[in-house]
Amino acid sequence: MMHRLIAPLFAAATALALTLPAQAMDLTELTDAERAQFRAEVRSYLLDNPEVIMEAVELLQNREAEAQANAEQSLISDNADAIFNDGYSYVGGNPEGDITLVEFLDYKCGYCKRAHPEVEKLLKTDGNIKLIVKEFPILGAESMLASRYVVAAKQVVGGDSYKALGDALMAYNGEVTLPALRRLATTFGLDSDAIEAKMDSDEVTAEIAKTRALADRLRISGTPTFVLEDEMLRGYLPYDQMMALVEEKRG
């Protein structure tokens, strides 16, 4: 926190320097007496007006947030086709919706599991949101196994099976193993042998690799991460906050 205060303090100090004689404005030319006077004036001013520091810090933080938002909008614009029209990611919600929400997720991510029912509620309540799901397994071997299995299911059987398995994995808190995935597939009447035969295929590998490369370009390093139209949302968001953002996008 201390280094974040340096710029505001310097700004306050510079303002105080205006009260010194013109010949003292070059801080490198201050005499010992002038330097002592300057320090005393700064200290006195800040003690009398401590709110100035927080105001300056808040202004700095707002500027940094605005700069980050602008940078992320540029990243989204530059990668729009890969984000919104890659041709392979699962599309749910209302495919013709007027708002598009993209989610980068990992089935072993606790915050993804927490966000899942919130996203489902948002899609159901609103009814006019298109959801695109990006497989981003970053939490180890179990994450990769789960992603390979559901992507293979999508490629072999279709989107409905992908959705069913994905929902089940988000609700599942046990160890992700091949026997566990087989049991889930059996629950939905799926042919696990066919899915397993596809898991290590070039097509499945390529899909996951392309999404990882996209995440790298977007500077995404954690899950869940959402792209709501032209805005990046990093981390878990409750339903009410997501709905407010959707309404804001609609104007």
Secondary structure, DSSP 8 states (H G I E B T S, - for coil): -HHHHHHHHHHHHHHHHTTS-GGG-SGGG--HHHHHHHHHHHHHHHHH-THHHHHHHHHHHHHHHHHHHHHHHHHHHHTHHHHH--SSSEEEE-TT-SEEEEEEE-TT-HHHHHHHHHHHHHHHHH--EEEEEEE---S-HHHHHHHHHHHHHHHHT-HHHHHHHHHHHHH--S---HHHHHHHHHHTT--HHHHHHHHTSHHHHHHHHHHHHHHHHTT--SSSEEEETTEEEES---HHHHHHHHHHHH-
